[in-house]
Amino acid sequence: MQLFPCPFCGPRPETEFHFAGDLGNLRPEGFLGVSTDIWAAYLFSHNNPKGETKEIWKHLTCMEVFTMTRDTVTHQIISSTALLPEGEGA
Ligand SMILES: [Zn+2]
């Protein structure tokens, strides 16, 4: 089992975390004016890159959301930070 670094709690088992989305996949502005295609792309389309990627994760024990940079090939955790860029949320 892999350990993920929660910025608030420290290293914890990966089973305590939930993937909350790709960093930079911003929620569409508005509500009624947003087409179903745009909503579907926001909700269900993910980048799935090979190599280094920045993602939003939620630690289900402390319920905090944070940014984690990891390599999808080696599974190496490069960094994790409590800061989310402007407009990001989960
Ligand atoms: Zn935590």
PDB file of the backbone (N, CA, C, O) and the ligand in Angstrom, with CONECT records:
HET     ZN  A 101       1
ATOM      1  N   MET A   1       0.846  -1.185   0.000  1.00  0.00           N
ATOM      2  CA  MET A   1       0.000   0.000   0.000  1.00  0.00           C
ATOM      3  C   MET A   1       0.886   1.240   0.000  1.00  0.00           C
ATOM      4  O   MET A   1       1.904   1.294   0.690  1.00  0.00           O
ATOM      5  N   GLN A   2       0.488   2.220  -0.773  1.00  0.00           N
ATOM      6  CA  GLN A   2       1.244   3.466  -0.877  1.00  0.00           C
ATOM      7  C   GLN A   2       0.792   4.460   0.197  1.00  0.00           C
ATOM      8  O   GLN A   2      -0.369   4.471   0.605  1.00  0.00           O
ATOM      9  N   LEU A   3       1.734   5.290   0.644  1.00  0.00           N
ATOM     10  CA  LEU A   3       1.419   6.356   1.583  1.00  0.00           C
ATOM     11  C   LEU A   3       1.296   7.665   0.815  1.00  0.00           C
ATOM     12  O   LEU A   3       2.171   8.006   0.018  1.00  0.00           O
ATOM     13  N   PHE A   4       0.216   8.395   1.050  1.00  0.00           N
ATOM     14  CA  PHE A   4       0.024   9.720   0.463  1.00  0.00           C
ATOM     15  C   PHE A   4       0.288  10.759   1.553  1.00  0.00           C
ATOM     16  O   PHE A   4      -0.102  10.559   2.703  1.00  0.00           O
ATOM     17  N   PRO A   5       0.952  11.876   1.200  1.00  0.00           N
ATOM     18  CA  PRO A   5       1.253  12.904   2.206  1.00  0.00           C
ATOM     19  C   PRO A   5       0.130  13.940   2.314  1.00  0.00           C
ATOM     20  O   PRO A   5       0.026  14.824   1.464  1.00  0.00           O
ATOM     21  N   CYS A   6      -0.696  13.841   3.332  1.00  0.00           N
ATOM     22  CA  CYS A   6      -1.689  14.888   3.593  1.00  0.00           C
ATOM     23  C   CYS A   6      -0.936  16.074   4.200  1.00  0.00           C
ATOM     24  O   CYS A   6      -0.198  15.893   5.168  1.00  0.00           O
ATOM     25  N   PRO A   7      -1.104  17.293   3.649  1.00  0.00           N
ATOM     26  CA  PRO A   7      -0.407  18.455   4.203  1.00  0.00           C
ATOM     27  C   PRO A   7      -0.835  18.778   5.639  1.00  0.00           C
ATOM     28  O   PRO A   7      -0.143  19.519   6.338  1.00  0.00           O
ATOM     29  N   PHE A   8      -1.955  18.233   6.075  1.00  0.00           N
ATOM     30  CA  PHE A   8      -2.474  18.540   7.407  1.00  0.00           C
ATOM     31  C   PHE A   8      -2.171  17.425   8.413  1.00  0.00           C
ATOM     32  O   PHE A   8      -1.988  17.702   9.598  1.00  0.00           O
ATOM     33  N   CYS A   9      -2.116  16.168   7.956  1.00  0.00           N
ATOM     34  CA  CYS A   9      -1.985  15.026   8.860  1.00  0.00           C
ATOM     35  C   CYS A   9      -0.666  14.265   8.699  1.00  0.00           C
ATOM     36  O   CYS A   9      -0.296  13.478   9.571  1.00  0.00           O
ATOM     37  N   GLY A  10       0.044  14.494   7.591  1.00  0.00           N
ATOM     38  CA  GLY A  10       1.256  13.738   7.322  1.00  0.00           C
ATOM     39  C   GLY A  10       0.967  12.501   6.488  1.00  0.00           C
ATOM     40  O   GLY A  10      -0.130  12.373   5.944  1.00  0.00           O
ATOM     41  N   PRO A  11       1.927  11.585   6.374  1.00  0.00           N
ATOM     42  CA  PRO A  11       1.752  10.388   5.545  1.00  0.00           C
ATOM     43  C   PRO A  11       0.639   9.485   6.083  1.00  0.00           C
ATOM     44  O   PRO A  11       0.595   9.157   7.268  1.00  0.00           O
ATOM     45  N   ARG A  12      -0.256   9.096   5.175  1.00  0.00           N
ATOM     46  CA  ARG A  12      -1.392   8.234   5.538  1.00  0.00           C
ATOM     47  C   ARG A  12      -1.617   7.225   4.409  1.00  0.00           C
ATOM     48  O   ARG A  12      -1.212   7.481   3.275  1.00  0.00           O
ATOM     49  N   PRO A  13      -2.253   6.085   4.695  1.00  0.00           N
ATOM     50  CA  PRO A  13      -2.522   5.089   3.653  1.00  0.00           C
ATOM     51  C   PRO A  13      -3.398   5.660   2.533  1.00  0.00           C
ATOM     52  O   PRO A  13      -4.317   6.441   2.783  1.00  0.00           O
ATOM     53  N   GLU A  14      -3.098   5.261   1.312  1.00  0.00           N
ATOM     54  CA  GLU A  14      -3.806   5.785   0.149  1.00  0.00           C
ATOM     55  C   GLU A  14      -5.315   5.535   0.205  1.00  0.00           C
ATOM     56  O   GLU A  14      -6.084   6.265  -0.421  1.00  0.00           O
ATOM     57  N   THR A  15      -5.744   4.519   0.944  1.00  0.00           N
ATOM     58  CA  THR A  15      -7.175   4.213   1.031  1.00  0.00           C
ATOM     59  C   THR A  15      -7.959   5.288   1.778  1.00  0.00           C
ATOM     60  O   THR A  15      -9.190   5.286   1.744  1.00  0.00           O
ATOM     61  N   GLU A  16      -7.260   6.212   2.455  1.00  0.00           N
ATOM     62  CA  GLU A  16      -7.936   7.296   3.174  1.00  0.00           C
ATOM     63  C   GLU A  16      -8.193   8.504   2.274  1.00  0.00           C
ATOM     64  O   GLU A  16      -8.713   9.519   2.739  1.00  0.00           O
ATOM     65  N   PHE A  17      -7.834   8.405   0.989  1.00  0.00           N
ATOM     66  CA  PHE A  17      -7.926   9.561   0.108  1.00  0.00           C
ATOM     67  C   PHE A  17      -8.914   9.307  -1.032  1.00  0.00           C
ATOM     68  O   PHE A  17      -9.176   8.168  -1.420  1.00  0.00           O
ATOM     69  N   HIS A  18      -9.454  10.416  -1.553  1.00  0.00           N
ATOM     70  CA  HIS A  18     -10.375  10.360  -2.683  1.00  0.00           C
ATOM     71  C   HIS A  18      -9.894  11.333  -3.747  1.00  0.00           C
ATOM     72  O   HIS A  18      -9.629  12.499  -3.453  1.00  0.00           O
ATOM     73  N   PHE A  19      -9.779  10.856  -4.993  1.00  0.00           N
ATOM     74  CA  PHE A  19      -9.406  11.720  -6.113  1.00  0.00           C
ATOM     75  C   PHE A  19     -10.534  12.707  -6.373  1.00  0.00           C
ATOM     76  O   PHE A  19     -11.689  12.312  -6.528  1.00  0.00           O
ATOM     77  N   ALA A  20     -10.192  14.008  -6.422  1.00  0.00           N
ATOM     78  CA  ALA A  20     -11.228  15.033  -6.586  1.00  0.00           C
ATOM     79  C   ALA A  20     -11.141  15.744  -7.926  1.00  0.00           C
ATOM     80  O   ALA A  20     -11.953  16.629  -8.197  1.00  0.00           O
ATOM     81  N   GLY A  21     -10.187  15.387  -8.770  1.00  0.00           N
ATOM     82  CA  GLY A  21     -10.161  15.968 -10.105  1.00  0.00           C
ATOM     83  C   GLY A  21      -8.797  16.457 -10.533  1.00  0.00           C
ATOM     84  O   GLY A  21      -7.858  16.558  -9.744  1.00  0.00           O
ATOM     85  N   ASP A  22      -8.728  16.758 -11.823  1.00  0.00           N
ATOM     86  CA  ASP A  22      -7.506  17.308 -12.398  1.00  0.00           C
ATOM     87  C   ASP A  22      -7.393  18.780 -12.018  1.00  0.00           C
ATOM     88  O   ASP A  22      -8.385  19.508 -12.042  1.00  0.00           O
ATOM     89  N   LEU A  23      -6.202  19.211 -11.671  1.00  0.00           N
ATOM     90  CA  LEU A  23      -5.987  20.627 -11.406  1.00  0.00           C
ATOM     91  C   LEU A  23      -6.145  21.382 -12.719  1.00  0.00           C
ATOM     92  O   LEU A  23      -5.572  20.984 -13.733  1.00  0.00           O
ATOM     93  N   GLY A  24      -6.903  22.450 -12.714  1.00  0.00           N
ATOM     94  CA  GLY A  24      -7.112  23.246 -13.927  1.00  0.00           C
ATOM     95  C   GLY A  24      -8.422  22.933 -14.626  1.00  0.00           C
ATOM     96  O   GLY A  24      -8.787  23.637 -15.568  1.00  0.00           O
ATOM     97  N   ASN A  25      -9.145  21.901 -14.202  1.00  0.00           N
ATOM     98  CA  ASN A  25     -10.457  21.593 -14.769  1.00  0.00           C
ATOM     99  C   ASN A  25     -11.489  22.422 -14.014  1.00  0.00           C
ATOM    100  O   ASN A  25     -12.118  21.940 -13.072  1.00  0.00           O
ATOM    101  N   LEU A  26     -11.659  23.670 -14.435  1.00  0.00           N
ATOM    102  CA  LEU A  26     -12.496  24.610 -13.697  1.00  0.00           C
ATOM    103  C   LEU A  26     -13.976  24.388 -13.982  1.00  0.00           C
ATOM    104  O   LEU A  26     -14.367  24.072 -15.106  1.00  0.00           O
ATOM    105  N   ARG A  27     -14.792  24.560 -12.939  1.00  0.00           N
ATOM    106  CA  ARG A  27     -16.246  24.416 -13.057  1.00  0.00           C
ATOM    107  C   ARG A  27     -16.766  25.494 -14.009  1.00  0.00           C
ATOM    108  O   ARG A  27     -16.362  26.652 -13.902  1.00  0.00           O
ATOM    109  N   PRO A  28     -17.670  25.129 -14.952  1.00  0.00           N
ATOM    110  CA  PRO A  28     -18.207  26.136 -15.879  1.00  0.00           C
ATOM    111  C   PRO A  28     -18.959  27.228 -15.128  1.00  0.00           C
ATOM    112  O   PRO A  28     -19.661  26.963 -14.152  1.00  0.00           O
ATOM    113  N   GLU A  29     -18.799  28.458 -15.603  1.00  0.00           N
ATOM    114  CA  GLU A  29     -19.504  29.595 -15.004  1.00  0.00           C
ATOM    115  C   GLU A  29     -20.980  29.527 -15.374  1.00  0.00           C
ATOM    116  O   GLU A  29     -21.334  29.081 -16.466  1.00  0.00           O
ATOM    117  N   GLY A  30     -21.836  29.971 -14.463  1.00  0.00           N
ATOM    118  CA  GLY A  30     -23.264  30.007 -14.738  1.00  0.00           C
ATOM    119  C   GLY A  30     -23.915  28.664 -14.469  1.00  0.00           C
ATOM    120  O   GLY A  30     -23.279  27.751 -13.942  1.00  0.00           O
ATOM    121  N   PHE A  31     -25.184  28.546 -14.830  1.00  0.00           N
ATOM    122  CA  PHE A  31     -25.892  27.290 -14.619  1.00  0.00           C
ATOM    123  C   PHE A  31     -26.791  26.974 -15.817  1.00  0.00           C
ATOM    124  O   PHE A  31     -26.566  25.989 -16.520  1.00  0.00           O
ATOM    125  N   LEU A  32     -27.803  27.804 -16.049  1.00  0.00           N
ATOM    126  CA  LEU A  32     -28.765  27.525 -17.109  1.00  0.00           C
ATOM    127  C   LEU A  32     -28.163  27.681 -18.502  1.00  0.00           C
ATOM    128  O   LEU A  32     -28.609  27.028 -19.446  1.00  0.00           O
ATOM    129  N   GLY A  33     -27.168  28.530 -18.636  1.00  0.00           N
ATOM    130  CA  GLY A  33     -26.584  28.774 -19.944  1.00  0.00           C
ATOM    131  C   GLY A  33     -25.502  27.794 -20.334  1.00  0.00           C
ATOM    132  O   GLY A  33     -24.922  27.913 -21.413  1.00  0.00           O
ATOM    133  N   VAL A  34     -25.219  26.829 -19.482  1.00  0.00           N
ATOM    134  CA  VAL A  34     -24.151  25.870 -19.774  1.00  0.00           C
ATOM    135  C   VAL A  34     -24.752  24.632 -20.443  1.00  0.00           C
ATOM    136  O   VAL A  34     -25.677  24.018 -19.913  1.00  0.00           O
ATOM    137  N   SER A  35     -24.222  24.279 -21.598  1.00  0.00           N
ATOM    138  CA  SER A  35     -24.762  23.129 -22.347  1.00  0.00           C
ATOM    139  C   SER A  35     -24.419  21.813 -21.635  1.00  0.00           C
ATOM    140  O   SER A  35     -23.493  21.745 -20.827  1.00  0.00           O
ATOM    141  N   THR A  36     -25.182  20.789 -21.956  1.00  0.00           N
ATOM    142  CA  THR A  36     -24.930  19.471 -21.358  1.00  0.00           C
ATOM    143  C   THR A  36     -23.572  18.911 -21.792  1.00  0.00           C
ATOM    144  O   THR A  36     -22.926  18.182 -21.040  1.00  0.00           O
ATOM    145  N   ASP A  37     -23.147  19.259 -23.010  1.00  0.00           N
ATOM    146  CA  ASP A  37     -21.830  18.793 -23.475  1.00  0.00           C
ATOM    147  C   ASP A  37     -20.711  19.374 -22.612  1.00  0.00           C
ATOM    148  O   ASP A  37     -19.756  18.674 -22.274  1.00  0.00           O
ATOM    149  N   ILE A  38     -20.830  20.654 -22.256  1.00  0.00           N
ATOM    150  CA  ILE A  38     -19.805  21.291 -21.420  1.00  0.00           C
ATOM    151  C   ILE A  38     -19.825  20.704 -20.013  1.00  0.00           C
ATOM    152  O   ILE A  38     -18.772  20.452 -19.427  1.00  0.00           O
ATOM    153  N   TRP A  39     -21.033  20.483 -19.467  1.00  0.00           N
ATOM    154  CA  TRP A  39     -21.126  19.854 -18.137  1.00  0.00           C
ATOM    155  C   TRP A  39     -20.543  18.444 -18.157  1.00  0.00           C
ATOM    156  O   TRP A  39     -19.819  18.053 -17.242  1.00  0.00           O
ATOM    157  N   ALA A  40     -20.860  17.686 -19.199  1.00  0.00           N
ATOM    158  CA  ALA A  40     -20.347  16.317 -19.298  1.00  0.00           C
ATOM    159  C   ALA A  40     -18.832  16.306 -19.383  1.00  0.00           C
ATOM    160  O   ALA A  40     -18.179  15.471 -18.757  1.00  0.00           O
ATOM    161  N   ALA A  41     -18.267  17.231 -20.156  1.00  0.00           N
ATOM    162  CA  ALA A  41     -16.802  17.306 -20.273  1.00  0.00           C
ATOM    163  C   ALA A  41     -16.181  17.659 -18.925  1.00  0.00           C
ATOM    164  O   ALA A  41     -15.149  17.101 -18.550  1.00  0.00           O
ATOM    165  N   TYR A  42     -16.804  18.582 -18.195  1.00  0.00           N
ATOM    166  CA  TYR A  42     -16.290  18.980 -16.885  1.00  0.00           C
ATOM    167  C   TYR A  42     -16.347  17.814 -15.892  1.00  0.00           C
ATOM    168  O   TYR A  42     -15.401  17.591 -15.137  1.00  0.00           O
ATOM    169  N   LEU A  43     -17.437  17.089 -15.897  1.00  0.00           N
ATOM    170  CA  LEU A  43     -17.646  16.037 -14.900  1.00  0.00           C
ATOM    171  C   LEU A  43     -16.943  14.717 -15.223  1.00  0.00           C
ATOM    172  O   LEU A  43     -16.460  14.030 -14.323  1.00  0.00           O
ATOM    173  N   PHE A  44     -16.888  14.367 -16.507  1.00  0.00           N
ATOM    174  CA  PHE A  44     -16.466  13.006 -16.844  1.00  0.00           C
ATOM    175  C   PHE A  44     -15.184  12.890 -17.663  1.00  0.00           C
ATOM    176  O   PHE A  44     -14.627  11.797 -17.766  1.00  0.00           O
ATOM    177  N   SER A  45     -14.708  13.969 -18.240  1.00  0.00           N
ATOM    178  CA  SER A  45     -13.486  13.901 -19.046  1.00  0.00           C
ATOM    179  C   SER A  45     -12.284  14.251 -18.182  1.00  0.00           C
ATOM    180  O   SER A  45     -12.259  15.292 -17.524  1.00  0.00           O
ATOM    181  N   HIS A  46     -11.294  13.378 -18.189  1.00  0.00           N
ATOM    182  CA  HIS A  46     -10.082  13.602 -17.420  1.00  0.00           C
ATOM    183  C   HIS A  46      -8.883  13.504 -18.345  1.00  0.00           C
ATOM    184  O   HIS A  46      -8.930  12.833 -19.375  1.00  0.00           O
ATOM    185  N   ASN A  47      -7.806  14.184 -17.965  1.00  0.00           N
ATOM    186  CA  ASN A  47      -6.632  14.255 -18.825  1.00  0.00           C
ATOM    187  C   ASN A  47      -5.918  12.917 -18.957  1.00  0.00           C
ATOM    188  O   ASN A  47      -5.484  12.567 -20.054  1.00  0.00           O
ATOM    189  N   ASN A  48      -5.785  12.166 -17.885  1.00  0.00           N
ATOM    190  CA  ASN A  48      -5.090  10.876 -17.861  1.00  0.00           C
ATOM    191  C   ASN A  48      -3.699  10.953 -18.493  1.00  0.00           C
ATOM    192  O   ASN A  48      -3.389  10.176 -19.396  1.00  0.00           O
ATOM    193  N   PRO A  49      -2.863  11.878 -18.030  1.00  0.00           N
ATOM    194  CA  PRO A  49      -1.535  12.035 -18.634  1.00  0.00           C
ATOM    195  C   PRO A  49      -0.573  10.929 -18.210  1.00  0.00           C
ATOM    196  O   PRO A  49      -0.760  10.277 -17.183  1.00  0.00           O
ATOM    197  N   LYS A  50       0.449  10.738 -19.020  1.00  0.00           N
ATOM    198  CA  LYS A  50       1.523   9.813 -18.683  1.00  0.00           C
ATOM    199  C   LYS A  50       2.676  10.633 -18.133  1.00  0.00           C
ATOM    200  O   LYS A  50       3.238  11.471 -18.838  1.00  0.00           O
ATOM    201  N   GLY A  51       3.031  10.395 -16.874  1.00  0.00           N
ATOM    202  CA  GLY A  51       4.121  11.160 -16.257  1.00  0.00           C
ATOM    203  C   GLY A  51       3.598  12.083 -15.173  1.00  0.00           C
ATOM    204  O   GLY A  51       2.599  11.790 -14.516  1.00  0.00           O
ATOM    205  N   GLU A  52       4.283  13.197 -14.996  1.00  0.00           N
ATOM    206  CA  GLU A  52       3.954  14.119 -13.905  1.00  0.00           C
ATOM    207  C   GLU A  52       2.601  14.779 -14.143  1.00  0.00           C
ATOM    208  O   GLU A  52       2.317  15.259 -15.241  1.00  0.00           O
ATOM    209  N   THR A  53       1.768  14.797 -13.100  1.00  0.00           N
ATOM    210  CA  THR A  53       0.454  15.418 -13.193  1.00  0.00           C
ATOM    211  C   THR A  53       0.110  16.089 -11.876  1.00  0.00           C
ATOM    212  O   THR A  53       0.559  15.664 -10.811  1.00  0.00           O
ATOM    213  N   LYS A  54      -0.696  17.149 -11.960  1.00  0.00           N
ATOM    214  CA  LYS A  54      -1.155  17.857 -10.759  1.00  0.00           C
ATOM    215  C   LYS A  54      -2.641  17.589 -10.596  1.00  0.00           C
ATOM    216  O   LYS A  54      -3.430  17.786 -11.521  1.00  0.00           O
ATOM    217  N   GLU A  55      -3.007  17.136  -9.404  1.00  0.00           N
ATOM    218  CA  GLU A  55      -4.381  16.723  -9.143  1.00  0.00           C
ATOM    219  C   GLU A  55      -4.870  17.289  -7.817  1.00  0.00           C
ATOM    220  O   GLU A  55      -4.085  17.701  -6.963  1.00  0.00           O
ATOM    221  N   ILE A  56      -6.187  17.296  -7.670  1.00  0.00           N
ATOM    222  CA  ILE A  56      -6.811  17.684  -6.406  1.00  0.00           C
ATOM    223  C   ILE A  56      -7.246  16.405  -5.703  1.00  0.00           C
ATOM    224  O   ILE A  56      -7.899  15.551  -6.302  1.00  0.00           O
ATOM    225  N   TRP A  57      -6.881  16.277  -4.431  1.00  0.00           N
ATOM    226  CA  TRP A  57      -7.237  15.104  -3.634  1.00  0.00           C
ATOM    227  C   TRP A  57      -7.909  15.552  -2.339  1.00  0.00           C
ATOM    228  O   TRP A  57      -7.674  16.659  -1.856  1.00  0.00           O
ATOM    229  N   LYS A  58      -8.733  14.691  -1.793  1.00  0.00           N
ATOM    230  CA  LYS A  58      -9.393  14.961  -0.515  1.00  0.00           C
ATOM    231  C   LYS A  58      -8.999  13.855   0.463  1.00  0.00           C
ATOM    232  O   LYS A  58      -9.103  12.668   0.153  1.00  0.00           O
ATOM    233  N   HIS A  59      -8.543  14.266   1.653  1.00  0.00           N
ATOM    234  CA  HIS A  59      -8.234  13.295   2.691  1.00  0.00           C
ATOM    235  C   HIS A  59      -9.521  13.059   3.480  1.00  0.00           C
ATOM    236  O   HIS A  59     -10.022  13.970   4.138  1.00  0.00           O
ATOM    237  N   LEU A  60     -10.047  11.856   3.415  1.00  0.00           N
ATOM    238  CA  LEU A  60     -11.361  11.561   3.992  1.00  0.00           C
ATOM    239  C   LEU A  60     -11.347  11.521   5.513  1.00  0.00           C
ATOM    240  O   LEU A  60     -12.412  11.526   6.129  1.00  0.00           O
ATOM    241  N   THR A  61     -10.189  11.483   6.130  1.00  0.00           N
ATOM    242  CA  THR A  61     -10.104  11.487   7.591  1.00  0.00           C
ATOM    243  C   THR A  61     -10.258  12.899   8.146  1.00  0.00           C
ATOM    244  O   THR A  61     -11.020  13.115   9.088  1.00  0.00           O
ATOM    245  N   CYS A  62      -9.534  13.869   7.563  1.00  0.00           N
ATOM    246  CA  CYS A  62      -9.623  15.249   8.052  1.00  0.00           C
ATOM    247  C   CYS A  62     -10.534  16.104   7.173  1.00  0.00           C
ATOM    248  O   CYS A  62     -10.849  17.240   7.527  1.00  0.00           O
ATOM    249  N   MET A  63     -10.962  15.555   6.015  1.00  0.00           N
ATOM    250  CA  MET A  63     -11.864  16.216   5.056  1.00  0.00           C
ATOM    251  C   MET A  63     -11.250  17.465   4.417  1.00  0.00           C
ATOM    252  O   MET A  63     -11.975  18.325   3.916  1.00  0.00           O
ATOM    253  N   GLU A  64      -9.938  17.567   4.433  1.00  0.00           N
ATOM    254  CA  GLU A  64      -9.280  18.705   3.789  1.00  0.00           C
ATOM    255  C   GLU A  64      -8.958  18.356   2.335  1.00  0.00           C
ATOM    256  O   GLU A  64      -8.705  17.202   1.991  1.00  0.00           O
ATOM    257  N   VAL A  65      -8.977  19.389   1.500  1.00  0.00           N
ATOM    258  CA  VAL A  65      -8.683  19.258   0.084  1.00  0.00           C
ATOM    259  C   VAL A  65      -7.326  19.882  -0.182  1.00  0.00           C
ATOM    260  O   VAL A  65      -7.001  20.928   0.380  1.00  0.00           O
ATOM    261  N   PHE A  66      -6.537  19.251  -1.028  1.00  0.00           N
ATOM    262  CA  PHE A  66      -5.200  19.759  -1.306  1.00  0.00           C
ATOM    263  C   PHE A  66      -4.749  19.364  -2.709  1.00  0.00           C
ATOM    264  O   PHE A  66      -5.371  18.536  -3.374  1.00  0.00           O
ATOM    265  N   THR A  67      -3.651  19.978  -3.137  1.00  0.00           N
ATOM    266  CA  THR A  67      -3.064  19.688  -4.438  1.00  0.00           C
ATOM    267  C   THR A  67      -1.910  18.707  -4.265  1.00  0.00           C
ATOM    268  O   THR A  67      -1.057  18.887  -3.396  1.00  0.00           O
ATOM    269  N   MET A  68      -1.888  17.667  -5.098  1.00  0.00           N
ATOM    270  CA  MET A  68      -0.786  16.715  -5.065  1.00  0.00           C
ATOM    271  C   MET A  68      -0.222  16.573  -6.470  1.00  0.00           C
ATOM    272  O   MET A  68      -0.964  16.422  -7.441  1.00  0.00           O
ATOM    273  N   THR A  69       1.103  16.622  -6.563  1.00  0.00           N
ATOM    274  CA  THR A  69       1.798  16.385  -7.824  1.00  0.00           C
ATOM    275  C   THR A  69       2.412  15.004  -7.744  1.00  0.00           C
ATOM    276  O   THR A  69       3.157  14.703  -6.811  1.00  0.00           O
ATOM    277  N   ARG A  70       2.101  14.159  -8.724  1.00  0.00           N
ATOM    278  CA  ARG A  70       2.614  12.795  -8.701  1.00  0.00           C
ATOM    279  C   ARG A  70       2.921  12.335 -10.121  1.00  0.00           C
ATOM    280  O   ARG A  70       2.455  12.920 -11.100  1.00  0.00           O
ATOM    281  N   ASP A  71       3.707  11.285 -10.204  1.00  0.00           N
ATOM    282  CA  ASP A  71       4.064  10.709 -11.489  1.00  0.00           C
ATOM    283  C   ASP A  71       3.199   9.472 -11.703  1.00  0.00           C
ATOM    284  O   ASP A  71       3.244   8.536 -10.905  1.00  0.00           O
ATOM    285  N   THR A  72       2.415   9.464 -12.775  1.00  0.00           N
ATOM    286  CA  THR A  72       1.492   8.356 -13.002  1.00  0.00           C
ATOM    287  C   THR A  72       2.193   7.102 -13.510  1.00  0.00           C
ATOM    288  O   THR A  72       1.583   6.034 -13.559  1.00  0.00           O
ATOM    289  N   VAL A  73       3.463   7.215 -13.889  1.00  0.00           N
ATOM    290  CA  VAL A  73       4.213   6.053 -14.358  1.00  0.00           C
ATOM    291  C   VAL A  73       4.923   5.365 -13.190  1.00  0.00           C
ATOM    292  O   VAL A  73       4.832   4.149 -13.024  1.00  0.00           O
ATOM    293  N   THR A  74       5.629   6.160 -12.387  1.00  0.00           N
ATOM    294  CA  THR A  74       6.431   5.595 -11.289  1.00  0.00           C
ATOM    295  C   THR A  74       5.666   5.554  -9.968  1.00  0.00           C
ATOM    296  O   THR A  74       6.100   4.891  -9.026  1.00  0.00           O
ATOM    297  N   HIS A  75       4.532   6.255  -9.887  1.00  0.00           N
ATOM    298  CA  HIS A  75       3.735   6.401  -8.659  1.00  0.00           C
ATOM    299  C   HIS A  75       4.457   7.221  -7.589  1.00  0.00           C
ATOM    300  O   HIS A  75       4.037   7.235  -6.432  1.00  0.00           O
ATOM    301  N   GLN A  76       5.528   7.897  -7.965  1.00  0.00           N
ATOM    302  CA  GLN A  76       6.246   8.754  -7.019  1.00  0.00           C
ATOM    303  C   GLN A  76       5.414   9.999  -6.714  1.00  0.00           C
ATOM    304  O   GLN A  76       4.883  10.643  -7.618  1.00  0.00           O
ATOM    305  N   ILE A  77       5.311  10.322  -5.427  1.00  0.00           N
ATOM    306  CA  ILE A  77       4.665  11.567  -5.015  1.00  0.00           C
ATOM    307  C   ILE A  77       5.739  12.651  -5.043  1.00  0.00           C
ATOM    308  O   ILE A  77       6.735  12.555  -4.326  1.00  0.00           O
ATOM    309  N   ILE A  78       5.546  13.665  -5.851  1.00  0.00           N
ATOM    310  CA  ILE A  78       6.534  14.723  -6.015  1.00  0.00           C
ATOM    311  C   ILE A  78       6.330  15.807  -4.968  1.00  0.00           C
ATOM    312  O   ILE A  78       7.295  16.282  -4.370  1.00  0.00           O
ATOM    313  N   SER A  79       5.081  16.201  -4.741  1.00  0.00           N
ATOM    314  CA  SER A  79       4.804  17.196  -3.705  1.00  0.00           C
ATOM    315  C   SER A  79       3.322  17.177  -3.372  1.00  0.00           C
ATOM    316  O   SER A  79       2.500  16.651  -4.123  1.00  0.00           O
ATOM    317  N   SER A  80       3.002  17.768  -2.221  1.00  0.00           N
ATOM    318  CA  SER A  80       1.601  18.016  -1.875  1.00  0.00           C
ATOM    319  C   SER A  80       1.548  19.334  -1.134  1.00  0.00           C
ATOM    320  O   SER A  80       2.437  19.650  -0.343  1.00  0.00           O
ATOM    321  N   THR A  81       0.504  20.100  -1.391  1.00  0.00           N
ATOM    322  CA  THR A  81       0.387  21.403  -0.764  1.00  0.00           C
ATOM    323  C   THR A  81      -1.062  21.678  -0.396  1.00  0.00           C
ATOM    324  O   THR A  81      -1.986  21.212  -1.062  1.00  0.00           O
ATOM    325  N   ALA A  82      -1.243  22.429   0.657  1.00  0.00           N
ATOM    326  CA  ALA A  82      -2.578  22.756   1.115  1.00  0.00           C
ATOM    327  C   ALA A  82      -3.221  23.832   0.271  1.00  0.00           C
ATOM    328  O   ALA A  82      -4.425  24.068   0.381  1.00  0.00           O
ATOM    329  N   LEU A  83      -2.449  24.484  -0.561  1.00  0.00           N
ATOM    330  CA  LEU A  83      -2.963  25.605  -1.335  1.00  0.00           C
ATOM    331  C   LEU A  83      -3.605  25.131  -2.632  1.00  0.00           C
ATOM    332  O   LEU A  83      -3.048  24.298  -3.347  1.00  0.00           O
ATOM    333  N   LEU A  84      -4.790  25.677  -2.927  1.00  0.00           N
ATOM    334  CA  LEU A  84      -5.445  25.446  -4.199  1.00  0.00           C
ATOM    335  C   LEU A  84      -5.391  26.755  -4.978  1.00  0.00           C
ATOM    336  O   LEU A  84      -5.621  27.816  -4.399  1.00  0.00           O
ATOM    337  N   PRO A  85      -5.092  26.707  -6.279  1.00  0.00           N
ATOM    338  CA  PRO A  85      -5.080  27.932  -7.078  1.00  0.00           C
ATOM    339  C   PRO A  85      -6.459  28.585  -7.098  1.00  0.00           C
ATOM    340  O   PRO A  85      -7.467  27.929  -6.836  1.00  0.00           O
ATOM    341  N   GLU A  86      -6.497  29.869  -7.409  1.00  0.00           N
ATOM    342  CA  GLU A  86      -7.747  30.629  -7.496  1.00  0.00           C
ATOM    343  C   GLU A  86      -8.733  29.924  -8.435  1.00  0.00           C
ATOM    344  O   GLU A  86      -8.370  29.542  -9.548  1.00  0.00           O
ATOM    345  N   GLY A  87      -9.960  29.758  -7.989  1.00  0.00           N
ATOM    346  CA  GLY A  87     -11.001  29.147  -8.824  1.00  0.00           C
ATOM    347  C   GLY A  87     -11.100  27.649  -8.711  1.00  0.00           C
ATOM    348  O   GLY A  87     -12.051  27.055  -9.220  1.00  0.00           O
ATOM    349  N   GLU A  88     -10.135  27.015  -8.053  1.00  0.00           N
ATOM    350  CA  GLU A  88     -10.154  25.552  -7.898  1.00  0.00           C
ATOM    351  C   GLU A  88     -10.940  25.196  -6.642  1.00  0.00           C
ATOM    352  O   GLU A  88     -10.919  25.939  -5.661  1.00  0.00           O
ATOM    353  N   GLY A  89     -11.605  24.102  -6.672  1.00  0.00           N
ATOM    354  CA  GLY A  89     -12.325  23.623  -5.506  1.00  0.00           C
ATOM    355  C   GLY A  89     -12.859  22.247  -5.783  1.00  0.00           C
ATOM    356  O   GLY A  89     -12.916  21.825  -6.938  1.00  0.00           O
ATOM    357  N   ALA A  90     -13.241  21.560  -4.780  1.00  0.00           N
ATOM    358  CA  ALA A  90     -13.747  20.197  -4.988  1.00  0.00           C
ATOM    359  C   ALA A  90     -14.981  19.980  -4.165  1.00  0.00           C
ATOM    360  O   ALA A  90     -15.563  18.896  -4.198  1.00  0.00           O
TER     361      ALA A  90
HETATM  362 ZN    ZN A 101      -5.508  14.927   6.492  1.00  0.00          ZN2+
END
